[in-house]
């Protein structure tokens, strides 16, 4: 079984067919997807801006992440679920769209950036948690994250405007 056959079988799942053929399911799922992404990007941007050294310096990085990241993770799970449903409705076509492939690569890069930050830079958060001048690694992680999430939104939006 090759990748095309796998994608075609995903498209033929009853839920994928219902999303594709129903006049309201796709737009509703897409709307929930967009709202979830707005929450994800908004929350992550607040943390990233704090890491870069912009305002919210009256809140420690640990406090900000403790308060906001659960919301980001919840919204991210909703975005992944709705995005997967949207993908399933036309898997073959989406898999051939360059903006979709770039968006997926950018999501992986954002995940790698976050993992590196939490496994390396954040381990020493005690020494810089309350300071406005975060270490270079934190500033770079925040700036890279902001850029990646903006690009994810741009390429995600672009998906609907290209043919496979």
C-alpha positions in Angstrom: 0.0 0.0 0.0 1.5 3.3 -1.1 1.0 6.8 0.4 -1.6 7.7 -2.2 -3.7 4.6 -1.3 -3.4 5.6 2.4 -4.5 9.1 1.7 -7.4 7.9 -0.4 -8.5 5.6 2.3 -8.5 8.5 4.8 -10.6 10.5 2.4 -13.1 7.6 2.2 -13.7 7.4 5.9 -17.4 8.1 6.6 -16.6 11.2 8.7 -14.3 12.6 6.0 -17.0 12.0 3.4 -19.6 13.8 5.6 -17.3 16.8 6.1 -16.6 17.0 2.3 -20.2 16.6 1.2 -22.1 18.5 3.9 -22.6 22.2 3.2 -22.0 23.3 6.8 -19.6 20.9 8.4 -16.4 22.1 6.7 -17.0 25.8 7.4 -17.9 25.1 11.1 -14.8 22.9 11.6 -12.7 25.5 9.8 -14.0 28.3 12.0 -13.2 26.3 15.2 -9.8 25.6 13.8 -9.1 29.3 13.2 -10.4 30.4 16.6 -8.2 27.7 18.2 -5.2 28.9 16.2 -5.8 32.5 17.3 -5.7 31.4 20.9 -2.6 29.3 20.4 -0.7 32.1 18.6 -2.0 34.8 20.9 -0.9 33.0 24.1 2.4 31.8 22.7 3.1 35.4 21.5 2.6 36.7 25.0 5.2 34.3 26.3 7.5 34.9 23.4 7.3 38.7 23.8 8.2 38.2 27.5 11.2 36.1 26.6 12.3 38.7 24.1 12.1 41.3 26.8 9.0 43.3 26.1 6.5 44.2 28.7 4.9 41.8 31.3 8.2 42.0 33.1 6.2 42.4 36.3 5.4 38.7 35.8 8.1 36.1 36.0 8.6 33.8 33.0 7.6 30.8 35.1 4.4 32.4 36.3 3.5 33.5 32.8 4.1 30.0 31.4 2.3 28.3 34.3 -0.7 30.6 33.7 -0.9 30.6 29.9 0.6 27.4 28.5 -2.3 25.1 29.6 -4.6 27.3 27.6 -2.2 27.2 24.6 -2.0 23.4 24.8 -5.8 23.0 25.1 -6.3 25.2 22.1 -3.5 23.4 20.2 -5.2 20.1 20.7 -8.4 21.5 19.3 -6.5 23.0 16.4 -4.8 19.6 15.7 -8.1 17.8 15.9 -10.0 20.2 13.6 -7.0 20.5 11.2 -6.9 16.7 11.0 -10.6 16.6 10.2 -10.2 19.3 7.5 -7.2 17.4 6.0 -9.2 14.1 6.0 -11.9 15.6 3.9 -9.5 16.0 0.9 -6.2 14.3 2.0 -4.9 13.7 -1.5 -5.3 17.3 -2.6 -3.9 18.8 0.7 -0.9 16.5 0.6 0.0 17.9 -2.8 -0.2 21.6 -1.8 3.1 23.2 -1.2 1.8 25.7 1.4 0.3 22.7 3.4 3.6 20.9 3.3 5.5 24.1 4.4 3.0 24.6 7.2 3.6 21.1 8.5 7.4 21.6 8.3 7.0 24.9 10.2 4.9 23.2 12.9 7.7 20.6 13.4 10.2 23.4 13.6 8.1 25.3 16.2 7.9 22.1 18.2 11.6 21.5 18.0 12.3 25.1 19.0 9.9 24.7 22.0 11.5 21.4 23.0 15.0 22.9 22.8 14.0 25.9 24.8 12.4 23.8 27.6 15.1 21.2 27.7 18.1 23.6 27.6 17.4 27.3 28.2 14.4 26.9 30.6 16.4 24.6 32.9 18.3 27.6 34.2 15.2 29.8 34.6 15.9 30.3 38.3 18.8 32.6 37.4 16.8 34.9 35.1 13.1 34.3 35.8 12.3 37.7 37.2 14.7 39.9 35.1 13.6 41.8 32.0 16.9 41.0 30.3 16.5 37.3 29.6 19.5 35.4 28.4 20.3 35.3 24.7 19.0 31.7 24.3 15.6 32.7 25.7 15.4 35.8 23.4 16.4 33.8 20.4 13.8 31.1 21.2 11.1 33.7 21.6 12.0 35.5 18.4 12.2 32.2 16.4 8.9 31.1 17.9 7.2 34.3 16.9 8.5 34.1 13.4 7.5 30.5 13.0 4.0 31.0 14.3 3.5 34.0 12.0 4.7 31.9 9.1 2.4 29.0 10.1 -0.6 31.3 10.0 0.5 32.8 6.6 1.1 29.4 5.0 -2.1 27.9 6.6 -4.1 30.7 5.1 -2.4 30.3 1.7 -3.5 26.6 1.5 -7.0 27.5 0.3 -5.7 29.6 -2.5 -3.6 27.1 -4.4 -4.4 24.0 -6.4 -2.6 20.8 -5.8 
